[in-house]
Amino acid sequence: MTITSVTPMAVKSALRKLMARENMRRAETGEPALSQALIARESGVPQSVISTLSTGKSRRIDFDTINKLCTFFRIPPGELFEYIPDEEIVK
């Protein structure tokens, strides 16, 4: 039996934070909460991709997905990601 270890990623999706920020804005304006299903439906990104990005289980993302999420959230690509230095990952 082979055990493979997963190397921690220094770059992670910030989708969960983007959703939280958007839901705070929506709560203040009385709009319904943003869900993964709504993001998938309106952005054209499969819900399974939205789910893996928001849970941090995704190991890669393609440019089409980045473009669709940037368009949906009206943000530049850098806001889709967060960087955690290697030293902090080990902690």
Contacts in CASP RR format, 6 or more apart in sequence:
PFRMAT RR
TARGET T0000
AUTHOR 0000-0000-0000
METHOD contacts of the structure
MODEL  1
MTITSVTPMAVKSALRKLMARENMRRAETGEPALSQALIARESGVPQSVI
STLSTGKSRRIDFDTINKLCTFFRIPPGELFEYIPDEEIVK
8 86 0 8 1.000
8 89 0 8 1.000
8 90 0 8 1.000
9 59 0 8 1.000
9 89 0 8 1.000
10 83 0 8 1.000
10 84 0 8 1.000
10 85 0 8 1.000
10 86 0 8 1.000
10 89 0 8 1.000
11 81 0 8 1.000
11 82 0 8 1.000
11 83 0 8 1.000
11 84 0 8 1.000
12 56 0 8 1.000
12 81 0 8 1.000
12 82 0 8 1.000
12 83 0 8 1.000
12 84 0 8 1.000
13 53 0 8 1.000
13 54 0 8 1.000
13 56 0 8 1.000
13 58 0 8 1.000
13 61 0 8 1.000
13 80 0 8 1.000
13 81 0 8 1.000
13 82 0 8 1.000
14 79 0 8 1.000
14 80 0 8 1.000
14 81 0 8 1.000
14 82 0 8 1.000
15 50 0 8 1.000
15 53 0 8 1.000
15 54 0 8 1.000
15 69 0 8 1.000
15 80 0 8 1.000
16 54 0 8 1.000
16 55 0 8 1.000
16 56 0 8 1.000
17 82 0 8 1.000
18 73 0 8 1.000
18 75 0 8 1.000
18 79 0 8 1.000
18 80 0 8 1.000
19 34 0 8 1.000
19 36 0 8 1.000
19 39 0 8 1.000
19 54 0 8 1.000
22 34 0 8 1.000
22 73 0 8 1.000
23 33 0 8 1.000
23 34 0 8 1.000
25 31 0 8 1.000
26 32 0 8 1.000
26 33 0 8 1.000
26 34 0 8 1.000
27 33 0 8 1.000
36 47 0 8 1.000
36 50 0 8 1.000
36 51 0 8 1.000
36 54 0 8 1.000
37 47 0 8 1.000
39 45 0 8 1.000
39 50 0 8 1.000
39 69 0 8 1.000
39 72 0 8 1.000
40 46 0 8 1.000
40 47 0 8 1.000
40 49 0 8 1.000
40 50 0 8 1.000
42 72 0 8 1.000
43 50 0 8 1.000
43 68 0 8 1.000
43 69 0 8 1.000
43 71 0 8 1.000
43 72 0 8 1.000
44 68 0 8 1.000
45 65 0 8 1.000
45 68 0 8 1.000
45 69 0 8 1.000
45 72 0 8 1.000
49 58 0 8 1.000
49 61 0 8 1.000
49 65 0 8 1.000
52 58 0 8 1.000
53 61 0 8 1.000
61 80 0 8 1.000
66 77 0 8 1.000
66 80 0 8 1.000
69 80 0 8 1.000
70 76 0 8 1.000
70 77 0 8 1.000
70 79 0 8 1.000
70 80 0 8 1.000
73 79 0 8 1.000
73 80 0 8 1.000
END
